[in-house]
Every structure is written in structure tokens, then in C-alpha cells.
Amino acid sequence: MYNASVRAVLLYACETCPLRVEDVRRLSVFDHRCRRRISVIQWQHHVSNAEIRHRVFGHRDDNPIGVTILKHRLRWLGHVLRMSSQRIPRRALFADSGTGWKKRRGGQCMTWCRGMKESCKGLASVGPSRLPGWGPRDVAI
């Protein structure tokens, strides 16, 4: 029931929007708070989140929210990479900024494409150099 209702709403469209580390942390806190309420465990009981996951879901391997978001994003990336080059999602993914665009002052926000490049760096079989448009000679984003 929890995965079908609460977690589905929590992860709606998470594969397409760029999330900051703070956003993922807040989603994780909300996820753990819901699980503590389901299992009627208060924070004063000093029970770890892994133990609460085990109590709520039993022996089924349930991933933390950050891992689930990464899986959703990689699945979406696979869909986009298999699309034809005329489709709008693929064109939007590999579009570059125009020549007249300027960056804002301060630290730059993590874009979806830059976040996926960071996520794919740790993969053994699929690295950034094996994805189309993300090779070592391509422009760094």
C-alpha cells in the first residue's frame, strides 16, 4: 500500500527534473518519517533506518529513495537514447545553449544532463564515452 500510494506520488516525474542534493535529502527524510509512522517507531527509540525498512517491508530488498531516483533516471535515459533524433525529448536532451546566452552569477545549478553524466561515471559497462554525444571529444557541459 505504501509503495502504491505514498511513494508513487513522492517519485512522480523524478526522472525528468534536476534535483539538488538537498532535495534528495528532503525526500529521503519524508520517506523515513512515513516509514516510522507506519511501524509506530518514534525517533527517541534510536532505531536505524535500515532496521525500519526491514520491519516495514520484511525481507524484500527496498532501496533508499536516492537509489530509486537514479534507477528511474537511467531508465528514462535509455528510452531517450533509443528514440529517433527528430523526437522532442532527444532534441531537448542534446540541445546546446545559443551563442548569445550568458551564465548567471554564482554557482551553476546542476542540470539534468550534467547530473546524468555524473551518475554514469561510476558505471562499469556504460560510461560517458559510450553514450552518444557524451564522448571525450564532445563539448563539456
ChimeraX attribute file (.defattr): number of C-alpha atoms within 10 A of each C-alpha:
attribute: neighborCount
match mode: 1-to-1
recipient: residues
	/A:1	6
	/A:2	12
	/A:3	9
	/A:4	8
	/A:5	9
	/A:6	12
	/A:7	15
	/A:8	11
	/A:9	11
	/A:10	15
	/A:11	14
	/A:12	10
	/A:13	12
	/A:14	15
	/A:15	19
	/A:16	14
	/A:17	10
	/A:18	17
	/A:19	17
	/A:20	13
	/A:21	11
	/A:22	9
	/A:23	12
	/A:24	14
	/A:25	14
	/A:26	12
	/A:27	17
	/A:28	16
	/A:29	13
	/A:30	14
	/A:31	16
	/A:32	19
	/A:33	15
	/A:34	15
	/A:35	19
	/A:36	19
	/A:37	10
	/A:38	13
	/A:39	12
	/A:40	10
	/A:41	14
	/A:42	11
	/A:43	10
	/A:44	6
	/A:45	7
	/A:46	8
	/A:47	12
	/A:48	11
	/A:49	14
	/A:50	13
	/A:51	11
	/A:52	18
	/A:53	20
	/A:54	14
	/A:55	14
	/A:56	16
	/A:57	13
	/A:58	11
	/A:59	9
	/A:60	9
	/A:61	9
	/A:62	14
	/A:63	11
	/A:64	14
	/A:65	20
	/A:66	15
	/A:67	11
	/A:68	15
	/A:69	20
	/A:70	17
	/A:71	13
	/A:72	17
	/A:73	22
	/A:74	16
	/A:75	12
	/A:76	13
	/A:77	18
	/A:78	12
	/A:79	12
	/A:80	18
	/A:81	14
	/A:82	9
	/A:83	13
	/A:84	11
	/A:85	12
	/A:86	8
	/A:87	10
	/A:88	11
	/A:89	16
	/A:90	17
	/A:91	14
	/A:92	10
	/A:93	14
	/A:94	13
	/A:95	9
	/A:96	10
	/A:97	8
	/A:98	7
	/A:99	6
	/A:100	5
	/A:101	7
	/A:102	8
	/A:103	7
	/A:104	8
	/A:105	6
	/A:106	6
	/A:107	7
	/A:108	8
	/A:109	11
	/A:110	13
	/A:111	14
	/A:112	16
	/A:113	16
	/A:114	14
	/A:115	15
	/A:116	17
	/A:117	17
	/A:118	13
	/A:119	15
	/A:120	19
	/A:121	12
	/A:122	11
	/A:123	10
	/A:124	7
	/A:125	7
	/A:126	11
	/A:127	16
	/A:128	18
	/A:129	15
	/A:130	12
	/A:131	13
	/A:132	10
	/A:133	13
	/A:134	17
	/A:135	13
	/A:136	10
	/A:137	8
	/A:138	10
	/A:139	9
	/A:140	8
	/A:141	9
